[in-house]
Amino acid sequence: MTANMTYPDMDRLIDIKELSETISLAEQTIYNRFNKGGDLPPAIKLGRSLRWRESDVAAWIASKQPAIEPKPLHTAPPKRRRGRPSKLSQVPYQQHKDSELL
C-alpha cells in the first residue's frame, strides 16, 4: 500500500490547532471543554491526541447558526409614553421651533 492512497469515502481528520482556527476558540479552551464535557463537536482520541472529523465540525457549526426570522412587513408605531416628555424627546421639537423663528 502506498502513502499517497486516498479514500474518497473517509472524512478528513483535523487537529486541535486547525479546529481552534475554524471555530475561533483558544486551544486551551477546547481542551477544557473536552475534559468537562462541554459544547464541542464529537472528538476521536488517537493515543494522546484529539482529532475531529471535518463533517462533524461543519455540522456542529451549522447547528450553532441562529435561525433567521423574517421581519413583519408592517410594524405598529411605537407607543407614546405617558406623562411629561423627556429632554431628549423635546430636542427635535425645539430645533423645529427655533428654525421657524429665523
N, C-alpha and C positions, 0 to 999 in steps of 0.2 A: 504494500500500500504506500502511496506517495504522500508527502506532506501537503501537496498542493490540491489534493482532492477536496471538492466541496460537496456538501449535502444540501440540495435545494429545499428539502422538507424540514430541515433543522433551523431553529431560530438562533440568531447570534447572541452570545452572552456578553454583557458589558460589566466592567469592574466598577468599584466604588468611585473612582475618580471621574469616569465618564458619567455615572449616574448623578454625581453631585453637580456636574456642569449642566446636565439635562434638566434636573428639577430645581436647580438653584438653591441647594442646601449644602452646608458645610459637611465634609466627610465625617467629622466627629458627631454631628447631629444625626447623620444617617446611622452610625454605629449605635448611638444612644437609643434611637427609636427602634432599631432592630432588637437590641437587648431587652427593651422594656415592652416589646410587642406593640409598638406604636404604628401609626398610619404610614405604611410603605407598601410598595409592590412586593409580591412574594419573592423571596430570595432562595438561591441554591447555594448550599455550603459545599465548597470543594476544598477539603483539607482545612486549612486555617483561613482561607479567603472566602469572600462572598461574591456571588455573581447574580445578575438579574437578566432575565430574557427580555429582549427588546420589545417583543409583543406585549408582555406583561406590563412593562413600563408605559408603553403607549396607551394601553387600556386603562391603566391607573390614572394617567394624566387626563385622559378623556372623561373619566368619571368625576374628576375634580373640577371640570369646567362648569361654571354656573349656567343654569338654564336661562335662556333669553326669553323674557316675557314680552309679548307685543304690547306696545303702549296704546291706550284707547285713543280714538280719533278725536273725540270731543271731551274735554275735561271741564268740570264745573269751575266757575270762578272762585277764587279764594274767599272765604267768609270774612266779612268785616268784623273787626274786633269791637267789642262794646266798650264804652267809656271814652275818656279823653285820648286823642291820638298822641302817639309818641313824637318826640322831637324829630326822629328820623323820618317819619311819615309826613311831617309838616314841611320838610325842606323842599320837595318838588312844588308844593303849592305856593310857598313863599317865593321861590325863584320865578314862578309864572306871574305872580302878583307884581314883583319888582320889575319885570320886563315890560309890563303894561304901563308903568309909570314913566318909562324912558321915552 
